[in-house]
Amino acid sequence: MIGDEVQVAFTKYDGSPHWHIGTRLLGEDEHGTWLHSPAGTFTWRPGLAFTYDRANVLCVPRGQHWAATLYDGGGASAVTTYVDITTPAVWSAGRVTMSDLDLDVVQRVGEEPFVDDEDEFELHRVRYAYPPELQAQARAASAAVLAAVTARQAPFDGATAARWLALAEPAWTPVAPPARPAG
C-alpha cells in the first residue's frame, strides 16, 4: 500500500551485505516499482554510512538488471541519476533484494553520463565468480542504460522522477534501514 515501508537490500553477488536503505512505497508504472527516500534518510553499507541531504526515488524495474536512484534538485551533490547494475530484484514482504554487480551509470549536472566502477566489475567478476551469462547481461544492461540516460528516455528524463517525487507525502519521515550486522 502507498506509504508502506520497504527495506531495500543490495548485496554483493556472494550474498554479503552491501547498501541498505529504508524507503516508502510510492506505486508502480510501466517502468517498475517506485520507492521514496526523503531528505534525512540514513543508509549504510559495511565501512560507510551517510544521510541523504535531498529526496530521491528508486525505480526498481521488473526482470531487469538495474535499479535507478533519481534525485530531486537541491543538495550538495551534483548527481542527478545513479543507476546500479544488478541482478533482477527479488521481492518479499516489505523488502526488495538485488545483488549489486558493480557497474554504475552516473549522470551529474552539466556532465555527460558515464559508466563507473568498471575496475570493480573486473575484480569482482573473478572474486565472486560471476557466470559468463551474468557478465554479459551486466555489460549489456550498462550499455542500454547509458544510452537511455544519454537520450533522456523515461524514466531517465527528469519529468518521470519529478512526477513520482511529487506524490510523496511531505510529512513522511525517513525509514531506518535494518541494523548493521554485529562484527
C-alpha positions, 0 to 999 in steps of 0.5 A, a space after each residue: 500500500 502507498 506509504 508502506 515501508 520497504 527495506 531495500 537490500 543490495 548485496 554483493 553477488 556472494 550474498 554479503 551485505 552491501 547498501 541498505 536503505 529504508 524507503 516508502 512505497 510510492 506505486 508502480 508504472 510501466 517502468 517498475 516499482 517506485 520507492 521514496 527516500 526523503 531528505 534525512 534518510 540514513 543508509 549504510 553499507 559495511 565501512 560507510 554510512 551517510 544521510 541523504 541531504 535531498 529526496 530521491 526515488 528508486 525505480 526498481 524495474 521488473 526482470 531487469 538488471 538495474 535499479 535507478 536512484 533519481 534525485 530531486 534538485 537541491 543538495 550538495 551533490 551534483 548527481 542527478 541519476 545513479 543507476 546500479 547494475 544488478 541482478 533482477 530484484 527479488 521481492 518479499 514482504 516489505 523488502 526488495 533484494 538485488 545483488 549489486 554487480 558493480 557497474 554504475 551509470 552516473 549522470 551529474 549536472 552539466 556532465 555527460 553520463 558515464 559508466 563507473 566502477 568498471 575496475 570493480 566489475 573486473 575484480 569482482 567478476 573473478 572474486 565472486 565468480 560471476 557466470 559468463 551469462 551474468 557478465 554479459 547481461 551486466 555489460 549489456 544492461 550498462 550499455 542500454 542504460 547509458 544510452 537511455 540516460 544519454 537520450 533522456 528516455 523515461 524514466 531517465 528524463 527528469 519529468 518521470 522522477 519529478 512526477 513520482 517525487 511529487 506524490 510523496 507525502 511531505 510529512 513522511 519521515 525517513 525509514 531506518 534501514 535494518 541494523 548493521 550486522 554485529 562484527 
